Amino acid sequence: MSPGDVRTFKRGEGNAVVVGHGLWAARQGKWIHIHLTGPDDSHTTVTNNPDSVRFHRTLFRDLRRTLINQNCWPFGDEGAETMEAEGESAEPRSSYDPMVARGEQIAPRYQPIRAKGGASASEILLRDRGRF
């Protein structure tokens, strides 16, 4: 099946349709857009930007889950916030890491500054702000 393929069949009291959609994710600024292509050269997107008219939390969540399950989600845990509303689990988490996929090792960019007591300056700052 290819994007744009359409098949109909009998289901219930009427016809039903199976439509082949192309589905992929791309970054647009700091937000992620999931693109869908279908029949008649149709193309639309859904985003995880809550201020966008293209935001739809549950559709984004379900399409993101599909991309993760097919190993087609290159953004790690980004977008998982769409799964956490209404007490839902943020799983599945993406195991895809583009650097690991290319065989690159991730090296730390800095050495944390340790303060008295062993905590790093970042940990102290976050704790003081109530985020740790």
Phi, psi and omega per residue, in radians:
M1 nan 2.424 -3.136
S2 -2.100 2.771 3.054
P3 -0.947 2.290 -3.141
G4 1.725 -0.266 3.097
D5 -1.151 2.405 -3.133
V6 -2.297 2.325 3.061
R7 -2.380 2.461 3.085
T8 -1.976 2.721 3.093
F9 -2.713 2.839 3.121
K10 -1.430 2.287 3.097
R11 -2.593 2.136 3.141
G12 1.150 -2.308 -3.077
E13 -1.651 0.037 -3.120
G14 -2.579 -2.963 3.083
N15 -1.472 2.660 3.029
A16 -2.146 2.856 -3.076
V17 -2.308 2.498 2.975
V18 -1.987 2.168 -3.104
V19 -2.122 2.253 3.059
G20 -1.409 2.109 3.115
H21 -1.995 2.467 2.908
G22 -1.448 2.422 -3.056
L23 -2.443 2.149 3.084
W24 -2.689 2.846 -3.125
A25 -2.034 2.521 3.093
A26 -2.555 2.619 3.118
R27 -1.478 2.424 3.016
Q28 -2.289 1.736 -3.000
G29 1.188 -2.305 3.119
K30 -1.557 -0.097 -3.097
W31 -1.747 2.807 3.109
I32 -1.919 2.328 3.075
H33 -1.964 2.334 3.005
I34 -1.770 2.153 -3.086
H35 -1.725 2.493 3.067
L36 -2.261 2.277 3.008
T37 -2.054 2.636 -3.102
G38 -2.635 -2.702 -3.095
P39 -1.176 2.781 3.092
D40 1.027 0.610 3.120
D41 0.989 0.487 3.112
S42 -1.264 2.574 3.130
H43 -2.646 2.285 3.078
T44 -2.550 2.937 3.120
T45 -2.362 2.761 2.973
V46 -2.306 2.531 -3.047
T47 -2.248 2.844 3.048
N48 -1.647 0.203 3.082
N49 -1.458 1.902 -3.069
P50 -1.157 -0.239 3.121
D51 -1.610 -0.028 -3.095
S52 -1.601 2.601 3.040
V53 -1.199 -0.287 3.122
R54 -1.598 0.117 3.122
F55 -1.372 2.253 3.010
H56 -2.595 1.774 -2.984
R57 -0.975 -0.871 -3.042
T58 -1.279 -0.613 3.085
L59 -1.165 -0.777 3.090
F60 -1.031 -0.805 -3.141
R61 -1.001 -0.834 -3.076
D62 -1.213 -0.701 3.114
L63 -1.209 -0.662 3.073
R64 -1.063 -0.768 3.119
R65 -1.045 -0.730 3.103
T66 -1.076 -0.794 3.130
L67 -1.116 -0.709 3.099
I68 -1.087 -0.820 -3.104
N69 -1.107 -0.405 3.125
Q70 -1.751 0.205 -3.117
N71 0.982 0.704 -3.137
C72 -2.077 0.317 -3.114
W73 -1.903 1.815 -3.048
P74 -1.560 0.202 -2.994
F75 -1.930 0.379 3.101
G76 1.003 -2.242 -3.105
D77 -1.577 0.020 3.119
E78 -1.064 2.472 -3.104
G79 1.583 -0.154 -3.112
A80 -1.149 -0.345 3.133
E81 -1.069 -0.402 3.114
T82 -1.259 -0.239 -3.119
M83 -1.658 -0.222 -2.966
E84 -1.622 -0.128 3.102
A85 -1.256 2.734 3.091
E86 1.006 0.530 3.064
G87 1.239 0.312 -3.135
E88 -1.384 2.651 3.075
S89 -1.285 2.535 3.101
A90 -1.387 -0.034 3.104
E91 -1.281 2.665 0.051
P92 -1.417 2.591 3.039
R93 -1.628 2.552 3.141
S94 -1.338 2.354 3.053
S95 -1.747 0.026 -3.129
Y96 -1.384 2.195 3.069
D97 -2.254 1.970 -3.056
P98 -1.033 -0.577 3.137
M99 -1.212 -0.709 3.107
V100 -1.180 -0.687 3.135
A101 -1.061 -0.575 3.118
R102 -1.509 0.008 3.115
G103 1.432 0.235 3.140
E104 -1.545 2.534 3.056
Q105 -1.700 2.511 -3.128
I106 -1.613 2.110 3.116
A107 -1.875 2.477 3.113
P108 -1.089 2.494 -3.124
R109 -1.501 -0.287 -3.089
Y110 -2.644 2.849 3.019
Q111 -1.835 2.166 -3.121
P112 -1.080 2.513 3.068
I113 -1.478 2.109 -3.138
R114 -1.594 2.342 3.094
A115 -1.767 3.099 3.086
K116 -1.004 2.400 -3.129
G117 1.648 -0.109 3.045
G118 1.609 -0.216 3.135
A119 -1.344 2.581 3.088
S120 -1.384 2.818 3.113
A121 -1.019 -0.666 3.127
S122 -1.122 -0.743 3.121
E123 -1.106 -0.717 3.132
I124 -1.127 -0.791 -3.137
L125 -1.062 -0.793 3.138
L126 -1.147 -0.710 3.130
R127 -1.111 -0.733 3.139
D128 -1.117 -0.525 3.123
R129 -1.500 0.011 3.100
G130 1.362 0.351 -3.116
R131 -1.872 0.096 -3.036
F132 -2.015 nan nan
